[in-house]
Amino acid sequence: FDVSGNQLGGEVDVLVTSSVTHADFSNNLFTSIHRFEKYKISPLQTLRFCDVSNNLIEKDATDLLENIPPNIEQFSASNNKINRELPALLDNLPKLSQFNMSSNALSGSLPVFA
């Protein structure tokens, strides 16, 4: 599912369908991202790639990443206005190989990962 490089705005729901594996909402005008909701995640946990970089998303990092699908492999939310500390729950994502939240308003210290 790719709608990158447009002028879409408002709130984006990256779990648009239960079967989507690739969601690219980058380079738009989104100001918020709907939380990953447990009830919307399929038993197969299909979402592997999610890119919401280069938007105007202003959200607490912990709230944003709560309930992120455990099988996510790549997540990018760089160049937004995401703030506060990164949550320790990232340690529970065994397949995560790429994580990019550069150029945001993160603060505090990095969580300790096992």
C-alpha positions, -999 to 999 in steps of 0.1 A, spaced: 0 0 0 18 31 -12 5 67 -12 39 84 -6 47 117 -22 13 133 -22 -5 160 -2 -26 138 20 -33 151 55 -51 145 87 -47 113 107 -33 82 90 -42 46 99 -13 24 88 -33 -7 93 -56 0 64 -64 -37 58 -55 -68 77 -35 -82 48 -12 -53 41 25 -61 44 40 -29 31 26 6 41 42 37 28 27 70 38 59 90 36 62 125 21 27 138 28 11 162 52 -2 138 79 -4 154 113 -12 123 134 -10 86 132 -37 63 146 -23 40 173 -17 4 164 -48 -12 177 -47 -48 189 -81 -56 176 -71 -46 141 -40 -67 140 -47 -101 123 -35 -134 138 -9 -135 109 6 -102 120 11 -92 84 25 -57 85 63 -59 79 72 -25 66 58 9 77 71 43 66 55 75 78 86 97 74 86 133 62 52 142 75 40 166 102 32 139 128 32 153 164 28 125 189 44 109 220 68 81 209 54 57 235 18 63 224 28 60 188 46 27 192 22 10 217 8 -22 202 32 -21 172 29 -54 154 55 -78 169 67 -90 135 75 -56 121 108 -56 102 112 -20 92 98 11 107 106 47 97 91 78 112 119 103 106 115 140 100 83 145 120 76 161 154 75 129 175 84 137 210 94 123 245 113 91 252 115 59 231 97 31 249 115 -1 262 89 -21 243 111 -20 213 130 -49 229 100 -71 222 103 -68 184 126 -97 174 123 -92 137 130 -54 137 160 -49 115 156 -12 106 143 15 129 145 52 119 132 80 140 158 106 132 151 143 130 122 143 156 119 159 190 129 128 211 143 134 245 155 116 276 177 85 275 177 55 253 160 24 268 182 -5 277 178 -33 252 186 -69 261 
